[in-house]
Amino acid sequence: MSETIVRYSPRRRARAIKGFLSKFLGYRGGQLGLLCLVFFLVLAAVPSILVGPLETVATATGDFLVPPQSQHLLGTDEVGRDVLNLVVHGARISLMIALLATVISLVVGTTVGMTAGYFGGRVDVWLMRLTDFFFVMPSFVLALVITPVFLEVMGRGGEILGFRPSLFVIIVVIGMTSWAFVTRIVRSQTLSLKERTFVDRARVAGSSNLSIMMRHILPNLVPQIAANGALVVAGAIYVETSLSFLGLGDPLQPSWGTLLSLAQRAGAASAGAWWYLGAPGACVLAVSLSFVLIGNALDDTFNPRHRVIP
């Protein structure tokens, strides 16, 4: 970690980006994870172009629980809807929930971690006790307890920022219960960075605490935040899938977890409809694994201590 953020010229910045991409793509895990993620992002970006509008009970095009065939490559569900259609449309909901929840988690975790590490003293003690509570208590358990309460208070009708209340609550709950991991990492880095010479110079120059945190400390934290943010996304996908599987999702905006819940209620396992359970389940595993691989590759790229010396 350099002691200061260097202002690169456009040419040097382009060279730095090229060097980063070269190192990152040098990891096979990073290549595989990035390729898999791009594939699912394309599915999430243009689902209607790829498989048509989201099928409903009224627009179902097949018979009940038909196995994969040429007309329905991933079979149909219990009401005749094409499973491929549902899975592709579910990609947008699952990925959007996970990414937005991760943004909330990173913002909260970075803010709390920087504040605790920079100011220290009682501020550090109280913020870290709060962090310890969220760190010890599994985020899924907290989300499972909080989500039904929020839904009862807000109701399930209408939309909030383009999401139905059930999905909006899931996004907020996941984001607000999964930030402790990020906070610990940011705090430890902030404790080291605030003792650096460039921070002392900023103080002597009359910079405020907020200015020092935002202009001098935060830019040096970006690599760690990016690397660990990819891992937070994987966890968010699992939590969202679990909550939706337990019936807290929205069947009108089905995610992969909601599809698993519908398959379980329809008795897909006992009926031998493996495609109904297997398709969304495989997508959850593939996307989660891709983010883990990307996170590990970013960590190895940014942290020279993790690189293998030949």
N, C-alpha and C positions, 0 to 999 in steps of 0.2 A: 504494500500500500504506500503510495507516494505521500509526501508530506503536504502537498498542495495540489490543487486542481490547475493543470496547465491549460492555458488558452491556446488551442491548436488553430493553425491556419487551415483553410478548407482542404489544402493538399495533404497536410499532416493528419487531419481528421479522417480523410478518406483512407489514408494508409493505415491508420489505427483500426478503423472499422474492418478493413480487409484482413489485417492481422488477427483480429478477434474472430472473424468468420472462419479463417483458416484453422485456427486452434480449435474452435468449437466443432467444426465439421470433421476435425481429425479424430474425434471420438465416434466410434461406430454406434454407440448407444444414442448419442445426440442426433446422428443422421437418421436412425430408425425412428426415434421419437418425433423428430421434426416432420418426417415424411408422413407418419401416421396422423399427426396433428393437422397438417395441411389438408389431408384427405377429409377428415371430419369437419374441418372448418368450411371446406367447399360444400359439403352436404348441408351444413347449417346455414350457409349464405344463400343458397338457391334451391331450397327443397321443392318448391312448386315447379320449377323448370325440370328437375330431374325425375320426379315421380308424380307430378300433378298436385292438385289441391289436397288438403288433409281430408281423408275419407271419414265419414260419419256413419251412424247406423242407417241413415236414410240413403246414403250414396255408396254403400258397400257393394263391391263388384264380384264377390265370390260366395261360395257356400261356407258352411260352418266348419272351422278347424280342418281345412284342406291342407295336406302336406305340401312342401315345396314342389313346384312344377313350372313349366315354361311360362304360363300366364301369371303365376304368383311365385316369384323366385324364392321368397321366404315364407310361403304359405299364407293362410288367413287366420283370423282370430275367431272368437266364439260367435260373432255376429256377421262374419263374412268380410270384414275389412282386410285389406292387403297389409300384411305385417311389414313389408319393406316400406310402404308408404308411411306407416306409423313410426317406424324406426328413424327414417330420414327426417321427418318433421320433429320427432322427439329430440334429435341432435341439437336443433336450435335452442329448445327450451333448456335442456340439460347443460349445455355449454354456456349459455347466457347466465343461467342461475349461478353456476360455479364461478365464472369469471367476475361477475358483479359482486358476489359474496367475497371473493378473494380481494377485490379492490377495497372493499370496506375493511376487511381484515388487515390488509397491509397499511392502510391509512391509520387505523386505530393503533395497530401494533407499533408502527414507526413513530407515531406521535408520543405514545406512552413511553416507549423505550428511549427515545432521544431526550425527553423531558426528565426521566428518572436518571439517566446517565449523566446528563449535562449539569443539572442542578445539585444532585446528590442530597445528602442530609436527610431530613424528614420527608422531603418530597420523594426521594428515592425509596425510603423505607415503606411509606404508605402505598406508593404505586406498585412496588414489587410484591407486597402482601396481596394486593388485589390481583396482580398477575399470577401469583402462586395459586390462588383459588381457581382461576380459570384454567391454569395449567394442569392442576391435579384432577379437577373434575372433567371427565371426557366431554368434548364439545357435543357429541351426539346425544348424550344424556341430557345436557342442558337444553339443547334444541328440542328434544322430545318433550320436555316439560314445559318450555316456554311457548312453543308454537301453538298448541291448542288454546292456550290462554289468550294469546294475541288474536287468533281467529275468532274466538268467542266475543271479544271486545269489538273487533273491526267488522265482523260479518264477512260473508263470502260473496256478496253481490258487488257489481260495478268493477272498475279498474283503477289501479294506482300506477302511474307512470307506464302505462301500457301493459301492466301485468294484472291478472286477477289477484284479489287479496291474499289467497292462500300461497301463491308463488311469491308475491312481494314479501310476505311475512317470512317465508323460508329463506329468501335472500338475506334479509336483515338479520335474522336469528343466526344463520350460519356465520355471517360476517362478524357479528358481535360476540360470538362464542369461540372463535378459532384464532384469535390474535396473540395469545400468550406466547406461542412458540416464536413468532416474529419479534415480540417485545424483548425477549431474553437475548436474542442475537444482536438486535440493534443496540440495546443497552451496553452490552459488553464491548461492541465496537466504538460506541460513543465515549465510554470511559477512557479508551486509548486515544481516540482522536482529539479529545478536548485538551490533552496535555501536549499536543504537537506545537511546534514553533509558529506555524501559520495562524493558529487560533490566538496565541499570545499577541502576535502582531496585530491581529484584527481588534483585540481588546484595547491595545495601546492606541490604535487609530480612532477609537471612539465608537466602534460598531456596537450595536445593541445585542443583547443575548439572542433575540429572535433572528436578527440578521446573521449572526455567527452560525446559528443552528441551520438556517435555511441556505445560506450561500457558501458555507465552508465545510460543515459537517455532513449535511444531507447528501451532497454530490458524491462524497467518498463512501457513502453507505449504499449507493445504488446497486453496485455489483452484488453485494450480499442480499439485498432485498429482492433483486431479480432472481437469483439462484434459489432462494428459499420460497419465493412467491410461487414458482412452478410446483413445488411440493405442496403448498397450501391448496392449490387448485385441485390436485389429486384428492386430498382429504375432503374438500368441499363437494366433489362429485360423489364420493362415497356417502357423505352425510345426506345430501339431497336425495340420492337414490334410496337410502334407508327410510327417510321420512316419507317419501312418496310411496314406497312399498307398504308402509304402515297405514296408508290411506289419507295422508295429509296433503297430498298433491292435488292437482286439478285435472279431472278427466277431459275438460274442454280445451286445455292446453297441455296435452300429455307429454311428459318427459319419459326417459327410459325407466326411471323408477316407477312411474305410474303404470307403464306397460307391464312391468313385472308384477305389480299389484293386481292389475286386471287379469293377467294370466293365472295368478295364484287363485283368485276368486273363481275363475272359470274352470278350475280343476285341470289345468293344462298338464301338470305333472302326472296325475293319475290317468288322464286320457291319452297319454303318450304323445302329446303335442309339444315335442322338444323344441321345435323351431320357434314357438311362441315365447318360451322362456329363454331359449339360447341366444336369439338375435339381440335383444336389448342387453342381456347380461354380458355377452361378448363385447358389445360396444362400450359398456361401462369399464370393463377390464382393460380394453385396448387404449381408451383415452387416458385412463388413470396411469397406466404403465408408460404411455408416451410422455406425460408430464413429469413423471419420476425420472425417466431417462434424460429428458431435457434439463431438469433441475440438477441432476448429478453432473451432466456435461458442463453446465454453466459454473457449477461450484469448482470443478476441476480446472476450468479455463481461467476463472478469476483468482483462484487460490493456488499459488505456485507450490505450496507445501503439500498439496494433494496430487501433484503430478508425479508420474512414475519416471524415475531417472534410468535410462537404459544403461 
